[in-house]
Amino acid sequence: MLRLAAALLFTAAAAAQAAAPVETSAGELPVILTAPHGGVESLPGCDERTPVGTRFVTGPDAHTDRLARLIAAELRQITGRAPYLVIARFHRKYIDANRRPEEAYGDPGCAAAYAAYHAAVRGHIDDIRGKYPHAMLFDVHGQIAYRNAILRGTRYGRTAQALLARAGAAAINGPDSVFGRFAALGYNIVPGNNNAPTDPVEAKNYIGGHTVEIYGSHRSDGIDAMQLEYGRDLREGAALEATARDSARAIAAFYERFLK
């Protein structure tokens, strides 16, 4: 009977996690992967958004939820340790988790799911800040403006202020930086690594959104944060797994050089 009860409790817990609007897990690396726009699930009790603010978008960043999971799995394979992970399961037509609350949703019935997403991010940041001297949040997005490129968004270095102060520009555009590794692996990157991290050359509309703005190291309770915008061609078909593998290699090299 005890074994049956334990099995039923495990099954119930697994079902509750699967039904939750946010997928989240703690890790052993000082790295957080967030993915606010890849979800495709409906959200009972939450009406669809109506236009508000600038650049109103309701479509998902296709496959970025899977991309974040694959990067996390590859990082664990490479380092033996998992990153922290937060993925929105809900469709962007209900909630845009990378917006301020007043722009993220319109129906009060959506508030709990939005809050759950950001509570998970904040909880992981607080946990990491208590365990590690340095950390990085990578906010995983998709874009179609540069179909075969990866874009960097740090609000011109602002959201990685602490990293720049202690390690200099090389941490953003040097050979062991994430974008240095992307370039070495043959990816098209925007902006190029010949630009200073604080130059105002990050692509228009992709300089970093609400997530990096509220959790970046320019804030006293934040950590270094960077938005990664993957072109559509890098997220489709067989390319997705290669993109995830190479992203994990780039983040692992960055971890070894700048976070240990």
VEXMI-223620 format. One record per atom (N, C-alpha, C): x, y, z. Coordinates in steps of 0.2 Angstrom, whole numbers, padded with zeros to 4 digits, always signed. Layout:
XYZ
...
end
This chain:
+0004-0006+0000
+0000+0000+0000
+0004+0006+0000
+0010+0006+0004
+0014+0012+0004
+0017+0013-0002
+0019+0008-0006
+0022+0009-0012
+0017+0012-0017
+0011+0009-0017
+0006+0012-0021
+0005+0019-0020
+0004+0021-0014
+0003+0028-0012
+0008+0032-0014
+0015+0030-0014
+0020+0034-0016
+0020+0035-0023
+0018+0030-0027
+0018+0030-0034
+0013+0035-0036
+0007+0035-0033
+0002+0039-0035
+0003+0046-0033
+0007+0048-0028
+0009+0054-0026
+0014+0057-0032
+0019+0052-0034
+0024+0054-0039
+0020+0056-0045
+0015+0052-0047
+0011+0053-0053
+0007+0059-0053
+0004+0061-0047
+0001+0067-0046
+0005+0073-0047
+0011+0073-0044
+0016+0078-0044
+0019+0079-0051
+0020+0074-0055
+0022+0074-0062
+0016+0078-0066
+0010+0076-0065
+0005+0078-0069
+0004+0086-0067
+0005+0088-0061
+0004+0095-0059
+0010+0099-0063
+0016+0096-0063
+0021+0100-0066
+0020+0101-0074
+0017+0095-0077
+0016+0095-0084
+0010+0101-0085
+0006+0101-0081
+0000+0106-0082
+0002+0113-0080
+0007+0114-0077
+0009+0121-0074
+0010+0125-0080
+0009+0132-0080
+0010+0136-0086
+0017+0138-0087
+0022+0136-0082
+0029+0138-0082
+0033+0132-0081
+0038+0130-0085
+0042+0125-0084
+0049+0127-0081
+0051+0125-0075
+0056+0128-0072
+0060+0122-0068
+0067+0123-0068
+0071+0119-0064
+0077+0122-0062
+0079+0120-0056
+0085+0123-0053
+0091+0119-0056
+0097+0123-0056
+0103+0119-0059
+0109+0120-0054
+0115+0118-0057
+0121+0118-0053
+0126+0122-0056
+0125+0126-0062
+0129+0131-0065
+0126+0138-0063
+0131+0143-0063
+0128+0149-0062
+0126+0152-0069
+0121+0149-0072
+0119+0151-0078
+0111+0149-0078
+0107+0154-0081
+0100+0154-0081
+0098+0154-0089
+0094+0150-0091
+0091+0150-0098
+0084+0152-0097
+0082+0157-0100
+0075+0159-0100
+0072+0159-0107
+0066+0157-0108
+0063+0157-0115
+0055+0159-0114
+0054+0165-0115
+0047+0168-0114
+0042+0167-0119
+0044+0165-0125
+0040+0166-0131
+0039+0159-0135
+0041+0154-0133
+0041+0148-0137
+0035+0143-0135
+0031+0145-0130
+0025+0141-0128
+0020+0141-0133
+0016+0136-0133
+0010+0135-0138
+0004+0133-0135
+0004+0132-0128
-0002+0130-0124
-0007+0135-0123
-0013+0133-0123
-0019+0138-0121
-0018+0139-0113
-0022+0144-0111
-0021+0146-0104
-0028+0147-0101
-0032+0142-0098
-0038+0143-0096
-0039+0148-0091
-0045+0152-0092
-0046+0158-0088
-0042+0164-0090
-0039+0164-0095
-0035+0170-0098
-0037+0171-0105
-0040+0177-0106
-0042+0179-0113
-0036+0181-0117
-0036+0181-0123
-0031+0183-0127
-0030+0191-0127
-0023+0192-0128
-0021+0199-0128
-0025+0204-0133
-0025+0210-0132
-0027+0215-0137
-0022+0220-0138
-0021+0223-0144
-0016+0227-0145
-0014+0233-0140
-0008+0233-0138
-0006+0238-0133
+0002+0239-0134
+0004+0245-0133
+0011+0246-0133
+0014+0246-0140
+0020+0246-0141
+0024+0246-0147
+0026+0239-0149
+0026+0237-0155
+0028+0231-0158
+0024+0225-0155
+0018+0226-0156
+0013+0221-0153
+0013+0215-0157
+0015+0209-0154
+0016+0203-0157
+0013+0197-0153
+0009+0193-0157
+0006+0187-0153
+0008+0181-0155
+0012+0180-0161
+0015+0174-0163
+0021+0172-0158
+0022+0165-0158
+0027+0162-0154
+0034+0163-0158
+0039+0163-0154
+0046+0162-0157
+0047+0155-0158
+0045+0152-0164
+0045+0145-0165
+0051+0141-0162
+0050+0136-0158
+0055+0131-0156
+0060+0134-0151
+0059+0140-0149
+0064+0142-0144
+0063+0139-0137
+0057+0136-0136
+0056+0132-0129
+0061+0126-0130
+0060+0123-0136
+0064+0117-0137
+0072+0118-0137
+0073+0124-0140
+0080+0126-0141
+0083+0127-0134
+0080+0130-0129
+0082+0131-0122
+0083+0125-0119
+0078+0120-0120
+0079+0113-0117
+0085+0110-0119
+0086+0110-0126
+0092+0106-0129
+0098+0109-0127
+0099+0116-0126
+0105+0119-0124
+0106+0117-0117
+0101+0117-0113
+0102+0115-0106
+0105+0108-0105
+0102+0103-0109
+0104+0096-0109
+0111+0096-0112
+0113+0099-0117
+0120+0099-0120
+0125+0102-0115
+0123+0107-0111
+0127+0110-0106
+0129+0105-0100
+0124+0101-0099
+0125+0096-0094
+0129+0091-0096
+0129+0089-0103
+0133+0084-0105
+0140+0086-0105
+0141+0093-0107
+0148+0096-0108
+0151+0097-0101
+0148+0100-0096
+0150+0102-0090
+0149+0097-0084
+0144+0092-0085
+0142+0088-0079
+0137+0092-0075
+0135+0098-0076
+0131+0102-0072
+0126+0105-0076
+0120+0105-0073
+0114+0108-0077
+0113+0116-0076
+0111+0120-0081
+0109+0127-0079
+0103+0127-0076
+0101+0133-0074
+0094+0134-0071
+0090+0136-0078
+0083+0134-0077
+0079+0135-0083
+0072+0137-0082
+0070+0142-0086
+0063+0144-0085
+0060+0145-0092
+0055+0141-0093
+0052+0142-0100
+0044+0143-0099
+0041+0148-0103
+0034+0149-0103
+0031+0144-0107
+0026+0140-0105
+0022+0135-0109
+0017+0138-0112
+0014+0144-0110
+0008+0147-0113
+0010+0151-0119
+0005+0151-0123
+0006+0155-0130
+0006+0162-0129
+0010+0165-0133
+0011+0172-0133
+0005+0176-0134
+0000+0173-0137
-0006+0177-0138
-0010+0178-0132
-0008+0175-0127
-0011+0176-0120
-0007+0180-0116
-0001+0179-0116
+0004+0183-0111
+0011+0184-0115
+0013+0190-0115
+0020+0191-0117
+0024+0192-0111
+0028+0187-0109
+0032+0187-0102
+0038+0191-0103
+0039+0194-0109
+0045+0198-0109
+0043+0206-0110
+0037+0207-0107
+0034+0214-0107
+0032+0216-0099
+0032+0222-0098
+0029+0224-0092
+0022+0222-0091
+0020+0221-0085
+0013+0218-0084
+0008+0222-0088
+0008+0229-0088
+0003+0232-0091
+0003+0231-0099
+0008+0229-0102
+0008+0227-0109
+0008+0219-0110
+0010+0216-0105
+0010+0208-0106
+0004+0205-0107
-0002+0207-0104
-0008+0204-0104
-0014+0209-0102
-0020+0207-0104
-0025+0212-0103
-0030+0209-0098
-0031+0203-0098
-0036+0200-0093
-0033+0198-0087
-0036+0200-0081
-0034+0199-0074
-0033+0191-0073
-0036+0187-0077
-0036+0180-0076
-0029+0177-0078
-0025+0182-0082
-0018+0180-0084
-0013+0181-0079
-0014+0185-0074
-0009+0188-0069
-0005+0183-0066
-0009+0177-0064
-0005+0172-0060
+0000+0169-0064
-0001+0167-0070
+0004+0164-0074
+0010+0168-0076
+0008+0175-0077
+0014+0180-0078
+0018+0180-0072
+0015+0181-0066
+0018+0181-0060
+0022+0175-0058
+0020+0169-0060
+0023+0163-0059
+0030+0162-0063
+0029+0165-0069
+0035+0165-0074
+0041+0169-0070
+0039+0175-0068
+0044+0180-0066
+0046+0178-0059
+0042+0175-0055
+0044+0172-0048
+0049+0167-0049
+0048+0163-0054
+0053+0158-0056
+0060+0161-0057
+0060+0166-0062
+0066+0169-0063
+0070+0172-0057
+0066+0176-0054
+0068+0179-0048
+0071+0174-0043
+0067+0169-0042
+0069+0164-0037
+0076+0161-0039
+0077+0160-0045
+0083+0157-0047
+0089+0162-0047
+0088+0168-0048
+0093+0173-0047
+0095+0174-0040
+0090+0174-0036
+0092+0175-0028
+0096+0169-0026
+0094+0163-0028
+0097+0157-0027
+0105+0157-0029
+0106+0159-0035
+0112+0159-0038
+0117+0165-0035
+0114+0170-0033
+0117+0176-0030
+0120+0174-0023
+0116+0169-0020
+0118+0167-0014
+0124+0161-0014
+0125+0159-0020
+0130+0153-0021
+0136+0154-0025
+0135+0159-0029
+0141+0160-0034
+0143+0167-0034
+0149+0169-0036
+0152+0176-0036
+0149+0179-0043
+0149+0175-0048
+0147+0178-0054
+0142+0173-0058
+0137+0176-0062
+0132+0172-0065
+0130+0176-0071
+0126+0172-0076
+0124+0175-0082
+0117+0172-0084
+0112+0177-0086
+0106+0175-0088
+0106+0176-0096
+0104+0170-0099
+0103+0171-0107
+0096+0170-0108
+0093+0175-0111
+0086+0175-0113
+0085+0173-0120
+0082+0168-0121
+0082+0164-0128
+0076+0167-0132
+0077+0169-0138
+0072+0172-0142
+0073+0170-0149
+0068+0171-0154
+0069+0170-0161
+0067+0176-0165
+0070+0177-0171
+0068+0182-0175
+0069+0180-0182
+0066+0184-0186
+0066+0183-0194
+0069+0188-0198
+0071+0194-0194
+0074+0199-0198
+0081+0197-0201
+0084+0193-0197
+0091+0191-0199
+0091+0183-0199
+0088+0180-0204
+0086+0173-0204
+0092+0168-0202
+0098+0170-0204
+0103+0165-0202
+0108+0168-0197
+0106+0172-0193
+0111+0176-0189
+0109+0175-0181
+0113+0176-0177
+0112+0177-0170
+0113+0184-0167
+0108+0187-0164
+0109+0194-0162
+0110+0194-0155
+0114+0199-0153
+0116+0200-0146
+0112+0206-0143
+0109+0206-0137
+0105+0211-0134
+0107+0212-0127
+0110+0218-0126
+0113+0219-0119
+0111+0227-0117
+0107+0230-0121
+0106+0237-0121
+0112+0241-0121
+0116+0239-0126
+0123+0242-0127
+0127+0241-0121
+0127+0235-0118
+0132+0233-0112
+0129+0235-0106
+0123+0238-0105
+0120+0240-0099
+0119+0234-0094
+0115+0229-0097
+0113+0224-0093
+0119+0219-0091
+0125+0220-0094
+0131+0216-0092
+0136+0220-0089
+0133+0225-0086
+0138+0230-0083
+0143+0227-0078
+0141+0223-0074
+0146+0220-0069
+0151+0216-0073
+0149+0212-0078
+0154+0208-0082
+0159+0212-0085
+0157+0218-0088
+0161+0222-0091
+0166+0226-0086
+0164+0227-0081
+0168+0231-0076
+0173+0226-0073
+0172+0220-0072
+0177+0215-0070
+0181+0212-0075
+0179+0211-0081
+0182+0207-0086
+0184+0210-0093
+0181+0216-0093
+0182+0220-0099
+0178+0218-0105
+0179+0221-0111
+0176+0220-0117
+0177+0213-0120
+0182+0209-0118
+0183+0203-0120
+0178+0198-0118
+0174+0199-0113
+0169+0195-0110
+0163+0195-0115
+0162+0200-0119
+0157+0201-0123
+0159+0199-0130
+0165+0202-0132
+0166+0200-0140
+0173+0197-0141
+0176+0195-0135
+0183+0191-0136
+0182+0184-0138
+0188+0181-0139
+0187+0174-0142
+0184+0169-0137
+0184+0170-0131
+0180+0165-0126
+0174+0168-0124
+0171+0174-0127
+0165+0176-0125
+0160+0171-0129
+0153+0172-0128
+0148+0168-0131
+0148+0170-0139
+0149+0176-0140
+0148+0178-0147
+0155+0177-0151
+0160+0177-0147
+0167+0176-0150
+0167+0168-0152
+0164+0164-0148
+0163+0157-0150
+0158+0156-0156
+0153+0159-0156
+0148+0159-0161
+0152+0161-0168
+0156+0166-0168
+0159+0168-0174
+0164+0163-0176
+0168+0160-0171
+0173+0155-0173
+0170+0149-0175
+0163+0147-0174
+0160+0142-0176
+0156+0143-0183
+0157+0149-0185
+0155+0151-0192
+0148+0154-0192
+0145+0156-0187
+0139+0159-0187
+0139+0166-0188
+0134+0169-0192
+0134+0176-0193
+0131+0179-0186
+0134+0184-0184
+0132+0188-0178
+0131+0195-0179
+0127+0198-0175
+0125+0205-0176
+0124+0207-0169
+0128+0213-0167
+0133+0216-0171
+0139+0212-0171
+0144+0214-0175
+0150+0211-0176
+0155+0212-0170
+0159+0207-0169
+0164+0208-0163
+0169+0213-0164
+0169+0216-0169
+0174+0222-0170
+0171+0228-0167
+0165+0228-0165
+0162+0234-0161
+0163+0233-0154
+0164+0239-0150
+0164+0239-0143
+0157+0237-0140
+0157+0233-0134
+0151+0231-0132
+0146+0237-0130
+0149+0243-0129
+0145+0249-0127
+0143+0253-0133
+0145+0251-0139
+0143+0255-0145
+0136+0254-0146
+0132+0259-0148
+0125+0258-0150
+0124+0255-0156
+0126+0249-0157
+0126+0246-0164
+0122+0239-0163
+0119+0237-0157
+0115+0232-0157
+0109+0233-0162
+0106+0228-0165
+0101+0229-0170
+0095+0232-0167
+0092+0236-0171
+0086+0240-0169
+0080+0235-0167
+0077+0236-0162
+0071+0232-0159
+0074+0225-0156
+0080+0224-0156
+0083+0218-0153
+0089+0219-0148
+0088+0225-0144
+0094+0227-0140
+0093+0224-0133
+0087+0220-0132
+0086+0217-0125
+0079+0220-0123
+0075+0216-0120
+0068+0217-0118
+0068+0218-0111
+0062+0217-0108
+0060+0218-0101
+0064+0213-0097
+0065+0207-0099
+0069+0202-0095
+0076+0204-0093
+0080+0206-0098
+0086+0208-0096
+0086+0215-0093
+0081+0219-0094
+0081+0226-0091
+0080+0225-0084
+0075+0221-0082
+0074+0220-0074
+0078+0216-0070
+0082+0211-0074
+0086+0206-0070
+0094+0207-0072
+0095+0212-0076
+0102+0213-0077
+0107+0216-0072
+0113+0216-0073
+0118+0218-0067
+0118+0225-0066
+0115+0229-0070
+0114+0237-0069
+0110+0238-0063
+0106+0233-0061
+0102+0233-0055
+0105+0230-0049
+0104+0232-0043
+0108+0230-0037
+0106+0223-0035
+0100+0220-0037
+0098+0214-0036
+0098+0209-0042
+0102+0211-0047
+0102+0207-0053
+0109+0203-0054
+0109+0200-0060
+0115+0197-0062
+0116+0199-0070
+0122+0198-0072
+0123+0199-0079
+0118+0196-0084
+0116+0199-0089
+0110+0196-0093
+0111+0198-0100
+0109+0194-0105
+0110+0195-0112
+0105+0191-0116
+0102+0195-0120
+0097+0192-0125
+0100+0189-0131
+0098+0183-0132
+0100+0179-0138
+0095+0178-0143
+0095+0181-0149
+0090+0181-0154
+0092+0177-0160
+0089+0171-0160
+0091+0166-0166
+0087+0167-0172
+0090+0167-0178
+0086+0168-0184
+0082+0161-0185
+0077+0162-0189
+0073+0157-0191
+0076+0151-0194
+0081+0152-0198
+0085+0146-0201
+0089+0142-0197
+0090+0145-0191
+0094+0141-0186
+0090+0137-0181
+0083+0138-0182
+0078+0135-0177
+0074+0130-0181
+0075+0128-0187
+0071+0124-0191
+0074+0117-0193
+0070+0112-0192
+0073+0106-0194
+0079+0103-0191
+0083+0100-0194
+0090+0098-0191
+0094+0103-0189
+0093+0109-0191
+0098+0115-0189
+0097+0116-0181
+0091+0115-0179
+0089+0116-0172
+0094+0113-0167
+0095+0106-0168
+0100+0103-0164
+0107+0105-0164
+0109+0107-0170
+0116+0109-0171
+0117+0116-0168
+0112+0120-0168
+0112+0127-0165
+0112+0126-0157
+0108+0121-0155
+0108+0120-0148
+0115+0118-0145
+0118+0113-0149
+0124+0110-0147
+0130+0115-0147
+0130+0120-0153
+0135+0125-0153
+0134+0130-0148
+0128+0132-0146
+0126+0137-0141
+0129+0134-0134
+0128+0128-0133
+0130+0125-0127
+0138+0125-0126
+0141+0124-0132
+0148+0124-0132
+0151+0131-0131
+0147+0136-0134
+0149+0143-0133
+0148+0145-0126
+0142+0143-0123
+0141+0145-0116
+0146+0142-0111
+0147+0136-0112
+0152+0132-0108
+0159+0135-0108
+0161+0137-0114
+0168+0141-0114
+0168+0147-0111
+0162+0151-0111
+0161+0157-0107
+0161+0156-0100
+0158+0151-0098
+0158+0149-0091
+0165+0147-0088
+0169+0144-0092
+0175+0142-0090
+0180+0148-0089
+0179+0153-0093
+0183+0159-0094
+0181+0164-0089
+0175+0165-0088
+0172+0171-0085
+0168+0170-0079
+0165+0164-0078
+0161+0163-0072
+0164+0159-0066
+0169+0155-0068
+0172+0151-0062
+0176+0156-0057
end
